[in-house]
Amino acid sequence: AGVSITRLGLSSCDIAIRFRYTNPSDYDTPTFWVSSYSIYVNGELVATGSMPPTKVVARSSVYQDLTIAVEYSKVSRALVDALLKGKLVVEVRGEVRAKVLFGLLEVSAPFTSTYSVG
C-alpha cells in the first residue's frame, strides 16, 4: 500500500512498507505469516526478516506495517552494478506459512517476487 524512508542516517536507513491484504471472499483466511524473507538488489542480499501472523476476515482488508533496516555498505555493490548496467532488479524471496483445518495443520509455500526498472 505504501513505502517511505522513516530514518536516514550516515551508514543506514529505515524503510517502512505498508502492506494491505484484501479478502474478497465470504470466508475468513487462515492465520498466515512469512517465516522468513530475503531481499536482493541486483543479486546482492540487502535485507532479511520475517512478518508476524495475520488473519483477514471475510470481505475486508487488513494493513500491516514492516520496517526494514538497510545498511548502505550492503547495497553499494548492487547500486554500482545497477548504474553500470542501467537496470535495477529487486527480488524478494521467502516462505509463507498458514495454519489450516481449524489450526491443526501447518502448510507452507515458497514465493518469489521480482521488480525491474530500466
N, CA, C and O atoms as CSV, one atom per row, in Angstrom:
chain,resi,resn,atom,element,x,y,z
A,1,ALA,N,N,0.823,-1.197,0.000
A,1,ALA,CA,C,0.000,0.000,0.000
A,1,ALA,C,C,0.862,1.254,0.000
A,1,ALA,O,O,0.411,2.312,-0.439
A,2,GLY,N,N,2.102,1.152,0.488
A,2,GLY,CA,C,2.968,2.321,0.506
A,2,GLY,C,C,4.364,2.004,0.995
A,2,GLY,O,O,4.585,1.012,1.691
A,3,VAL,N,N,5.309,2.861,0.620
A,3,VAL,CA,C,6.703,2.721,1.024
A,3,VAL,C,C,7.236,4.107,1.344
A,3,VAL,O,O,6.977,5.061,0.611
A,4,SER,N,N,7.992,4.221,2.453
A,4,SER,CA,C,8.611,5.504,2.786
A,4,SER,C,C,9.901,5.267,3.558
A,4,SER,O,O,10.088,4.223,4.182
A,5,ILE,N,N,10.775,6.245,3.503
A,5,ILE,CA,C,12.002,6.208,4.297
A,5,ILE,C,C,11.700,6.924,5.599
A,5,ILE,O,O,11.354,8.106,5.599
A,6,THR,N,N,11.829,6.206,6.718
A,6,THR,CA,C,11.481,6.780,8.013
A,6,THR,C,C,12.695,7.275,8.794
A,6,THR,O,O,12.555,8.077,9.718
A,7,ARG,N,N,13.881,6.802,8.428
A,7,ARG,CA,C,15.099,7.277,9.059
A,7,ARG,C,C,16.209,7.234,8.035
A,7,ARG,O,O,16.392,6.231,7.346
A,8,LEU,N,N,16.953,8.331,7.936
A,8,LEU,CA,C,18.054,8.435,7.001
A,8,LEU,C,C,19.303,8.783,7.797
A,8,LEU,O,O,19.456,9.915,8.258
A,9,GLY,N,N,20.200,7.804,7.959
A,9,GLY,CA,C,21.415,8.012,8.733
A,9,GLY,C,C,22.645,8.044,7.862
A,9,GLY,O,O,22.552,7.969,6.636
A,10,LEU,N,N,23.815,8.156,8.499
A,10,LEU,CA,C,25.061,8.198,7.751
A,10,LEU,C,C,25.457,6.841,7.193
A,10,LEU,O,O,26.048,6.768,6.116
A,11,SER,N,N,25.138,5.745,7.918
A,11,SER,CA,C,25.536,4.421,7.460
A,11,SER,C,C,24.355,3.499,7.130
A,11,SER,O,O,24.545,2.415,6.579
A,12,SER,N,N,23.142,3.933,7.469
A,12,SER,CA,C,21.979,3.098,7.193
A,12,SER,C,C,20.705,3.942,7.164
A,12,SER,O,O,20.696,5.111,7.552
A,13,CYS,N,N,19.633,3.308,6.692
A,13,CYS,CA,C,18.330,3.962,6.705
A,13,CYS,C,C,17.263,2.923,7.034
A,13,CYS,O,O,17.498,1.721,6.912
A,14,ASP,N,N,16.104,3.391,7.448
A,14,ASP,CA,C,14.967,2.517,7.707
A,14,ASP,C,C,13.915,2.787,6.644
A,14,ASP,O,O,13.572,3.936,6.368
A,15,ILE,N,N,13.409,1.715,6.055
A,15,ILE,CA,C,12.366,1.813,5.046
A,15,ILE,C,C,11.110,1.166,5.616
A,15,ILE,O,O,11.122,-0.002,6.004
A,16,ALA,N,N,10.034,1.932,5.661
A,16,ALA,CA,C,8.746,1.427,6.149
A,16,ALA,C,C,7.901,1.002,4.953
A,16,ALA,O,O,7.743,1.753,3.991
A,17,ILE,N,N,7.363,-0.207,5.027
A,17,ILE,CA,C,6.498,-0.727,3.971
A,17,ILE,C,C,5.149,-1.045,4.604
A,17,ILE,O,O,5.075,-1.722,5.630
A,18,ARG,N,N,4.099,-0.556,3.988
A,18,ARG,CA,C,2.741,-0.837,4.470
A,18,ARG,C,C,2.071,-1.786,3.476
A,18,ARG,O,O,1.872,-1.458,2.307
A,19,PHE,N,N,1.730,-2.973,3.983
A,19,PHE,CA,C,1.056,-3.981,3.167
A,19,PHE,C,C,-0.444,-3.900,3.406
A,19,PHE,O,O,-0.894,-3.607,4.513
A,20,ARG,N,N,-1.202,-4.161,2.367
A,20,ARG,CA,C,-2.652,-4.278,2.501
A,20,ARG,C,C,-3.057,-5.652,1.984
A,20,ARG,O,O,-2.868,-5.974,0.811
A,21,TYR,N,N,-3.609,-6.444,2.871
A,21,TYR,CA,C,-4.141,-7.749,2.498
A,21,TYR,C,C,-5.648,-7.603,2.354
A,21,TYR,O,O,-6.311,-7.107,3.265
A,22,THR,N,N,-6.194,-8.027,1.225
A,22,THR,CA,C,-7.626,-7.925,0.965
A,22,THR,C,C,-8.197,-9.321,0.767
A,22,THR,O,O,-7.628,-10.148,0.055
A,23,ASN,N,N,-9.331,-9.563,1.410
A,23,ASN,CA,C,-10.015,-10.843,1.291
A,23,ASN,C,C,-11.419,-10.603,0.743
A,23,ASN,O,O,-12.322,-10.255,1.504
A,24,PRO,N,N,-11.618,-10.782,-0.565
A,24,PRO,CA,C,-12.934,-10.521,-1.153
A,24,PRO,C,C,-13.917,-11.689,-0.970
A,24,PRO,O,O,-15.087,-11.565,-1.331
A,25,SER,N,N,-13.469,-12.793,-0.427
A,25,SER,CA,C,-14.331,-13.977,-0.329
A,25,SER,C,C,-15.305,-13.881,0.847
A,25,SER,O,O,-15.253,-12.947,1.647
A,26,ASP,N,N,-16.176,-14.853,0.928
A,26,ASP,CA,C,-17.153,-14.927,2.023
A,26,ASP,C,C,-16.606,-15.675,3.240
A,26,ASP,O,O,-17.338,-15.899,4.204
A,27,TYR,N,N,-15.345,-16.059,3.207
A,27,TYR,CA,C,-14.751,-16.844,4.284
A,27,TYR,C,C,-13.506,-16.153,4.826
A,27,TYR,O,O,-12.769,-15.514,4.076
A,28,ASP,N,N,-13.274,-16.281,6.119
A,28,ASP,CA,C,-12.054,-15.744,6.727
A,28,ASP,C,C,-10.844,-16.509,6.195
A,28,ASP,O,O,-10.947,-17.688,5.855
A,29,THR,N,N,-9.705,-15.837,6.125
A,29,THR,CA,C,-8.479,-16.536,5.749
A,29,THR,C,C,-7.968,-17.291,6.973
A,29,THR,O,O,-8.303,-16.940,8.105
A,30,PRO,N,N,-7.168,-18.313,6.752
A,30,PRO,CA,C,-6.486,-18.907,7.906
A,30,PRO,C,C,-5.414,-17.923,8.391
A,30,PRO,O,O,-5.042,-17.001,7.666
A,31,THR,N,N,-4.934,-18.117,9.585
A,31,THR,CA,C,-3.822,-17.300,10.070
A,31,THR,C,C,-2.591,-17.637,9.221
A,31,THR,O,O,-2.239,-18.806,9.063
A,32,PHE,N,N,-1.941,-16.602,8.679
A,32,PHE,CA,C,-0.757,-16.818,7.849
A,32,PHE,C,C,0.335,-15.855,8.271
A,32,PHE,O,O,0.062,-14.823,8.884
A,33,TRP,N,N,1.581,-16.196,7.940
A,33,TRP,CA,C,2.736,-15.363,8.266
A,33,TRP,C,C,3.875,-15.703,7.320
A,33,TRP,O,O,3.857,-16.740,6.658
A,34,VAL,N,N,4.851,-14.835,7.263
A,34,VAL,CA,C,6.054,-15.089,6.464
A,34,VAL,C,C,7.150,-15.469,7.440
A,34,VAL,O,O,7.625,-14.640,8.217
A,35,SER,N,N,7.550,-16.745,7.392
A,35,SER,CA,C,8.543,-17.235,8.345
A,35,SER,C,C,9.917,-16.630,8.085
A,35,SER,O,O,10.687,-16.401,9.018
A,36,SER,N,N,10.218,-16.375,6.826
A,36,SER,CA,C,11.484,-15.714,6.501
A,36,SER,C,C,11.398,-15.142,5.093
A,36,SER,O,O,10.719,-15.688,4.224
A,37,TYR,N,N,12.095,-14.039,4.888
A,37,TYR,CA,C,12.213,-13.465,3.551
A,37,TYR,C,C,13.606,-12.892,3.391
A,37,TYR,O,O,14.270,-12.563,4.374
A,38,SER,N,N,14.045,-12.775,2.151
A,38,SER,CA,C,15.328,-12.165,1.806
A,38,SER,C,C,15.074,-11.195,0.665
A,38,SER,O,O,14.306,-11.489,-0.251
A,39,ILE,N,N,15.719,-10.039,0.723
A,39,ILE,CA,C,15.585,-9.034,-0.329
A,39,ILE,C,C,16.938,-8.885,-1.020
A,39,ILE,O,O,17.964,-8.675,-0.373
A,40,TYR,N,N,16.915,-8.998,-2.341
A,40,TYR,CA,C,18.117,-8.878,-3.155
A,40,TYR,C,C,17.970,-7.687,-4.091
A,40,TYR,O,O,16.896,-7.456,-4.646
A,41,VAL,N,N,19.046,-6.935,-4.266
A,41,VAL,CA,C,19.096,-5.861,-5.253
A,41,VAL,C,C,20.225,-6.213,-6.211
A,41,VAL,O,O,21.385,-6.292,-5.806
A,42,ASN,N,N,19.892,-6.423,-7.470
A,42,ASN,CA,C,20.856,-6.861,-8.493
A,42,ASN,C,C,21.702,-8.032,-8.005
A,42,ASN,O,O,22.915,-8.067,-8.210
A,43,GLY,N,N,21.044,-8.987,-7.359
A,43,GLY,CA,C,21.715,-10.204,-6.919
A,43,GLY,C,C,22.420,-10.118,-5.575
A,43,GLY,O,O,22.885,-11.139,-5.069
A,44,GLU,N,N,22.514,-8.932,-4.981
A,44,GLU,CA,C,23.181,-8.760,-3.694
A,44,GLU,C,C,22.146,-8.798,-2.562
A,44,GLU,O,O,21.150,-8.076,-2.611
A,45,LEU,N,N,22.377,-9.629,-1.555
A,45,LEU,CA,C,21.490,-9.706,-0.405
A,45,LEU,C,C,21.589,-8.413,0.398
A,45,LEU,O,O,22.677,-8.046,0.842
A,46,VAL,N,N,20.462,-7.715,0.592
A,46,VAL,CA,C,20.487,-6.439,1.309
A,46,VAL,C,C,19.683,-6.455,2.604
A,46,VAL,O,O,19.917,-5.612,3.470
A,47,ALA,N,N,18.738,-7.390,2.766
A,47,ALA,CA,C,17.947,-7.427,3.994
A,47,ALA,C,C,17.271,-8.784,4.146
A,47,ALA,O,O,16.976,-9.464,3.162
A,48,THR,N,N,17.032,-9.163,5.398
A,48,THR,CA,C,16.293,-10.384,5.710
A,48,THR,C,C,15.339,-10.083,6.857
A,48,THR,O,O,15.495,-9.086,7.562
A,49,GLY,N,N,14.362,-10.941,7.035
A,49,GLY,CA,C,13.446,-10.750,8.151
A,49,GLY,C,C,12.287,-11.715,8.110
A,49,GLY,O,O,12.323,-12.724,7.406
A,50,SER,N,N,11.252,-11.395,8.875
A,50,SER,CA,C,10.038,-12.197,8.930
A,50,SER,C,C,8.864,-11.254,9.154
A,50,SER,O,O,9.050,-10.077,9.465
A,51,MET,N,N,7.656,-11.782,8.993
A,51,MET,CA,C,6.447,-10.978,9.208
A,51,MET,C,C,5.531,-11.724,10.169
A,51,MET,O,O,5.414,-12.946,10.085
A,52,PRO,N,N,4.878,-11.004,11.082
A,52,PRO,CA,C,4.054,-11.639,12.103
A,52,PRO,C,C,2.758,-12.237,11.539
A,52,PRO,O,O,2.347,-11.908,10.426
A,53,PRO,N,N,2.125,-13.113,12.314
A,53,PRO,CA,C,0.860,-13.726,11.884
A,53,PRO,C,C,-0.231,-12.698,11.619
A,53,PRO,O,O,-0.341,-11.684,12.309
A,54,THR,N,N,-1.033,-12.989,10.598
A,54,THR,CA,C,-2.118,-12.110,10.171
A,54,THR,C,C,-3.313,-12.968,9.790
A,54,THR,O,O,-3.156,-14.088,9.306
A,55,LYS,N,N,-4.492,-12.443,10.008
A,55,LYS,CA,C,-5.726,-13.092,9.568
A,55,LYS,C,C,-6.616,-12.013,8.983
A,55,LYS,O,O,-6.704,-10.915,9.531
A,56,VAL,N,N,-7.282,-12.317,7.865
A,56,VAL,CA,C,-8.161,-11.346,7.216
A,56,VAL,C,C,-9.572,-11.942,7.197
A,56,VAL,O,O,-9.814,-12.977,6.576
A,57,VAL,N,N,-10.484,-11.279,7.877
A,57,VAL,CA,C,-11.858,-11.776,7.906
A,57,VAL,C,C,-12.517,-11.557,6.542
A,57,VAL,O,O,-12.034,-10.785,5.713
A,58,ALA,N,N,-13.615,-12.246,6.340
A,58,ALA,CA,C,-14.319,-12.208,5.056
A,58,ALA,C,C,-14.671,-10.781,4.652
A,58,ALA,O,O,-15.084,-9.965,5.477
A,59,ARG,N,N,-14.496,-10.499,3.353
A,59,ARG,CA,C,-14.859,-9.213,2.741
A,59,ARG,C,C,-14.279,-8.005,3.483
A,59,ARG,O,O,-14.982,-7.033,3.758
A,60,SER,N,N,-12.992,-8.085,3.798
A,60,SER,CA,C,-12.351,-6.956,4.482
A,60,SER,C,C,-10.883,-6.858,4.061
A,60,SER,O,O,-10.378,-7.681,3.298
A,61,SER,N,N,-10.228,-5.842,4.575
A,61,SER,CA,C,-8.796,-5.640,4.353
A,61,SER,C,C,-8.108,-5.409,5.683
A,61,SER,O,O,-8.706,-4.900,6.631
A,62,VAL,N,N,-6.844,-5.789,5.737
A,62,VAL,CA,C,-6.020,-5.585,6.925
A,62,VAL,C,C,-4.717,-4.940,6.467
A,62,VAL,O,O,-4.141,-5.332,5.453
A,63,TYR,N,N,-4.263,-3.950,7.222
A,63,TYR,CA,C,-2.976,-3.312,6.940
A,63,TYR,C,C,-1.943,-3.812,7.927
A,63,TYR,O,O,-2.237,-4.033,9.101
A,64,GLN,N,N,-0.721,-3.989,7.428
A,64,GLN,CA,C,0.378,-4.431,8.286
A,64,GLN,C,C,1.616,-3.627,7.912
A,64,GLN,O,O,1.952,-3.499,6.735
A,65,ASP,N,N,2.288,-3.089,8.920
A,65,ASP,CA,C,3.488,-2.282,8.704
A,65,ASP,C,C,4.736,-3.100,8.989
A,65,ASP,O,O,4.772,-3.893,9.929
A,66,LEU,N,N,5.755,-2.899,8.167
A,66,LEU,CA,C,7.023,-3.596,8.308
A,66,LEU,C,C,8.138,-2.580,8.102
A,66,LEU,O,O,8.096,-1.793,7.156
A,67,THR,N,N,9.124,-2.593,8.973
A,67,THR,CA,C,10.280,-1.705,8.825
A,67,THR,C,C,11.510,-2.545,8.531
A,67,THR,O,O,11.793,-3.519,9.229
A,68,ILE,N,N,12.239,-2.159,7.489
A,68,ILE,CA,C,13.460,-2.850,7.086
A,68,ILE,C,C,14.632,-1.897,7.271
A,68,ILE,O,O,14.626,-0.785,6.744
A,69,ALA,N,N,15.632,-2.336,8.020
A,69,ALA,CA,C,16.857,-1.557,8.185
A,69,ALA,C,C,17.819,-1.955,7.066
A,69,ALA,O,O,18.118,-3.135,6.881
A,70,VAL,N,N,18.297,-0.958,6.325
A,70,VAL,CA,C,19.192,-1.213,5.196
A,70,VAL,C,C,20.512,-0.488,5.452
A,70,VAL,O,O,20.553,0.730,5.623
A,71,GLU,N,N,21.589,-1.274,5.474
A,71,GLU,CA,C,22.923,-0.687,5.615
A,71,GLU,C,C,23.455,-0.349,4.230
A,71,GLU,O,O,23.419,-1.174,3.316
A,72,TYR,N,N,23.951,0.877,4.089
A,72,TYR,CA,C,24.433,1.330,2.788
A,72,TYR,C,C,25.545,0.437,2.246
A,72,TYR,O,O,25.621,0.216,1.037
A,73,SER,N,N,26.410,-0.082,3.123
A,73,SER,CA,C,27.517,-0.922,2.659
A,73,SER,C,C,27.005,-2.175,1.958
A,73,SER,O,O,27.670,-2.698,1.064
A,74,LYS,N,N,25.823,-2.663,2.356
A,74,LYS,CA,C,25.265,-3.866,1.730
A,74,LYS,C,C,24.697,-3.583,0.339
A,74,LYS,O,O,24.658,-4.477,-0.506
A,75,VAL,N,N,24.262,-2.359,0.100
A,75,VAL,CA,C,23.649,-2.064,-1.189
A,75,VAL,C,C,24.591,-1.359,-2.156
A,75,VAL,O,O,24.247,-1.170,-3.323
A,76,SER,N,N,25.780,-0.966,-1.685
A,76,SER,CA,C,26.674,-0.184,-2.552
A,76,SER,C,C,27.056,-0.946,-3.813
A,76,SER,O,O,27.010,-0.375,-4.903
A,77,ARG,N,N,27.433,-2.228,-3.699
A,77,ARG,CA,C,27.795,-3.009,-4.885
A,77,ARG,C,C,26.609,-3.159,-5.831
A,77,ARG,O,O,26.753,-3.081,-7.051
A,78,ALA,N,N,25.432,-3.376,-5.241
A,78,ALA,CA,C,24.234,-3.542,-6.063
A,78,ALA,C,C,23.904,-2.267,-6.827
A,78,ALA,O,O,23.514,-2.326,-7.993
A,79,LEU,N,N,24.056,-1.122,-6.184
A,79,LEU,CA,C,23.752,0.143,-6.857
A,79,LEU,C,C,24.768,0.475,-7.934
A,79,LEU,O,O,24.404,1.002,-8.986
A,80,VAL,N,N,26.042,0.174,-7.687
A,80,VAL,CA,C,27.063,0.378,-8.715
A,80,VAL,C,C,26.755,-0.507,-9.914
A,80,VAL,O,O,26.840,-0.063,-11.059
A,81,ASP,N,N,26.396,-1.759,-9.649
A,81,ASP,CA,C,26.025,-2.679,-10.719
A,81,ASP,C,C,24.816,-2.158,-11.496
A,81,ASP,O,O,24.780,-2.237,-12.724
A,82,ALA,N,N,23.830,-1.625,-10.776
A,82,ALA,CA,C,22.627,-1.082,-11.425
A,82,ALA,C,C,22.977,0.109,-12.316
A,82,ALA,O,O,22.445,0.238,-13.418
A,83,LEU,N,N,23.867,0.976,-11.841
A,83,LEU,CA,C,24.273,2.139,-12.634
A,83,LEU,C,C,25.033,1.720,-13.889
A,83,LEU,O,O,24.814,2.267,-14.970
A,84,LEU,N,N,25.931,0.740,-13.735
A,84,LEU,CA,C,26.718,0.285,-14.889
A,84,LEU,C,C,25.848,-0.424,-15.928
A,84,LEU,O,O,26.066,-0.256,-17.128
A,85,LYS,N,N,24.885,-1.199,-15.492
A,85,LYS,CA,C,24.026,-1.947,-16.403
A,85,LYS,C,C,22.798,-1.156,-16.843
A,85,LYS,O,O,22.143,-1.515,-17.822
A,86,GLY,N,N,22.487,-0.086,-16.126
A,86,GLY,CA,C,21.298,0.692,-16.451
A,86,GLY,C,C,20.009,-0.029,-16.104
A,86,GLY,O,O,18.955,0.263,-16.668
A,87,LYS,N,N,20.094,-0.976,-15.170
A,87,LYS,CA,C,18.921,-1.761,-14.800
A,87,LYS,C,C,18.977,-2.090,-13.309
A,87,LYS,O,O,19.998,-2.544,-12.793
A,88,LEU,N,N,17.857,-1.851,-12.635
A,88,LEU,CA,C,17.743,-2.165,-11.215
A,88,LEU,C,C,16.732,-3.296,-11.061
A,88,LEU,O,O,15.596,-3.194,-11.523
A,89,VAL,N,N,17.156,-4.366,-10.413
A,89,VAL,CA,C,16.285,-5.519,-10.194
A,89,VAL,C,C,16.198,-5.781,-8.691
A,89,VAL,O,O,17.209,-6.043,-8.039
A,90,VAL,N,N,14.988,-5.708,-8.152
A,90,VAL,CA,C,14.745,-6.002,-6.740
A,90,VAL,C,C,13.958,-7.300,-6.680
A,90,VAL,O,O,12.912,-7.432,-7.315
A,91,GLU,N,N,14.465,-8.253,-5.917
A,91,GLU,CA,C,13.810,-9.555,-5.793
A,91,GLU,C,C,13.581,-9.871,-4.325
A,91,GLU,O,O,14.471,-9.689,-3.493
A,92,VAL,N,N,12.388,-10.343,-4.016
A,92,VAL,CA,C,12.049,-10.770,-2.662
A,92,VAL,C,C,11.756,-12.258,-2.723
A,92,VAL,O,O,10.918,-12.705,-3.506
A,93,ARG,N,N,12.453,-13.023,-1.890
A,93,ARG,CA,C,12.234,-14.470,-1.801
A,93,ARG,C,C,11.848,-14.799,-0.368
A,93,ARG,O,O,12.387,-14.223,0.578
A,94,GLY,N,N,10.928,-15.711,-0.217
A,94,GLY,CA,C,10.529,-16.073,1.132
A,94,GLY,C,C,9.667,-17.305,1.180
A,94,GLY,O,O,9.518,-18.032,0.198
A,95,GLU,N,N,9.100,-17.521,2.356
A,95,GLU,CA,C,8.215,-18.661,2.570
A,95,GLU,C,C,7.037,-18.210,3.412
A,95,GLU,O,O,7.210,-17.694,4.516
A,96,VAL,N,N,5.837,-18.407,2.882
A,96,VAL,CA,C,4.628,-18.072,3.623
A,96,VAL,C,C,4.095,-19.357,4.248
A,96,VAL,O,O,4.111,-20.423,3.633
A,97,ARG,N,N,3.623,-19.229,5.483
A,97,ARG,CA,C,3.075,-20.376,6.214
A,97,ARG,C,C,1.660,-20.036,6.664
A,97,ARG,O,O,1.309,-18.868,6.832
A,98,ALA,N,N,0.859,-21.071,6.853
A,98,ALA,CA,C,-0.518,-20.883,7.331
A,98,ALA,C,C,-0.946,-22.100,8.128
A,98,ALA,O,O,-0.455,-23.209,7.918
A,99,LYS,N,N,-1.874,-21.870,9.049
A,99,LYS,CA,C,-2.486,-22.968,9.793
A,99,LYS,C,C,-3.877,-23.182,9.216
A,99,LYS,O,O,-4.699,-22.266,9.196
A,100,VAL,N,N,-4.135,-24.398,8.748
A,100,VAL,CA,C,-5.415,-24.737,8.128
A,100,VAL,C,C,-6.081,-25.873,8.900
A,100,VAL,O,O,-5.516,-26.401,9.858
A,101,LEU,N,N,-7.271,-26.234,8.478
A,101,LEU,CA,C,-8.050,-27.294,9.133
A,101,LEU,C,C,-8.191,-27.025,10.628
A,101,LEU,O,O,-7.749,-27.806,11.471
A,102,PHE,N,N,-8.823,-25.891,10.922
A,102,PHE,CA,C,-9.071,-25.459,12.301
A,102,PHE,C,C,-7.777,-25.245,13.087
A,102,PHE,O,O,-7.749,-25.421,14.305
A,103,GLY,N,N,-6.714,-24.866,12.388
A,103,GLY,CA,C,-5.432,-24.594,13.030
A,103,GLY,C,C,-4.649,-25.835,13.399
A,103,GLY,O,O,-3.679,-25.746,14.151
A,104,LEU,N,N,-5.043,-26.984,12.892
A,104,LEU,CA,C,-4.395,-28.244,13.249
A,104,LEU,C,C,-3.214,-28.596,12.352
A,104,LEU,O,O,-2.315,-29.329,12.764
A,105,LEU,N,N,-3.214,-28.079,11.135
A,105,LEU,CA,C,-2.196,-28.446,10.166
A,105,LEU,C,C,-1.495,-27.200,9.646
A,105,LEU,O,O,-2.145,-26.248,9.215
A,106,GLU,N,N,-0.175,-27.211,9.687
A,106,GLU,CA,C,0.595,-26.079,9.162
A,106,GLU,C,C,1.090,-26.419,7.760
A,106,GLU,O,O,1.677,-27.478,7.537
A,107,VAL,N,N,0.845,-25.506,6.817
A,107,VAL,CA,C,1.299,-25.679,5.441
A,107,VAL,C,C,2.212,-24.511,5.081
A,107,VAL,O,O,2.158,-23.455,5.711
A,108,SER,N,N,3.048,-24.705,4.064
A,108,SER,CA,C,3.939,-23.625,3.652
A,108,SER,C,C,4.117,-23.647,2.140
A,108,SER,O,O,3.911,-24.667,1.482
A,109,ALA,N,N,4.505,-22.495,1.611
A,109,ALA,CA,C,4.770,-22.373,0.180
A,109,ALA,C,C,5.824,-21.298,-0.043
A,109,ALA,O,O,5.728,-20.211,0.527
A,110,PRO,N,N,6.826,-21.587,-0.864
A,110,PRO,CA,C,7.813,-20.550,-1.183
A,110,PRO,C,C,7.226,-19.530,-2.140
A,110,PRO,O,O,6.297,-19.833,-2.889
A,111,PHE,N,N,7.772,-18.310,-2.114
A,111,PHE,CA,C,7.346,-17.296,-3.070
A,111,PHE,C,C,8.548,-16.482,-3.517
A,111,PHE,O,O,9.543,-16.366,-2.802
A,112,THR,N,N,8.437,-15.925,-4.704
A,112,THR,CA,C,9.437,-15.016,-5.261
A,112,THR,C,C,8.689,-13.913,-5.996
A,112,THR,O,O,7.739,-14.167,-6.736
A,113,SER,N,N,9.139,-12.687,-5.775
A,113,SER,CA,C,8.557,-11.553,-6.469
A,113,SER,C,C,9.695,-10.672,-6.957
A,113,SER,O,O,10.601,-10.339,-6.193
A,114,THR,N,N,9.650,-10.291,-8.236
A,114,THR,CA,C,10.736,-9.509,-8.833
A,114,THR,C,C,10.187,-8.229,-9.442
A,114,THR,O,O,9.150,-8.230,-10.105
A,115,TYR,N,N,10.906,-7.137,-9.202
A,115,TYR,CA,C,10.573,-5.833,-9.766
A,115,TYR,C,C,11.797,-5.316,-10.509
A,115,TYR,O,O,12.901,-5.311,-9.965
A,116,SER,N,N,11.605,-4.884,-11.743
A,116,SER,CA,C,12.711,-4.389,-12.563
A,116,SER,C,C,12.429,-2.974,-13.045
A,116,SER,O,O,11.298,-2.620,-13.375
A,117,VAL,N,N,13.491,-2.178,-13.074
A,117,VAL,CA,C,13.407,-0.821,-13.614
A,117,VAL,C,C,14.602,-0.646,-14.560
A,117,VAL,O,O,15.743,-0.917,-14.184
A,118,GLY,N,N,14.335,-0.199,-15.763
A,118,GLY,CA,C,15.418,0.072,-16.703
A,118,GLY,C,C,15.604,-0.974,-17.748
A,118,GLY,O,O,16.488,-0.850,-18.595
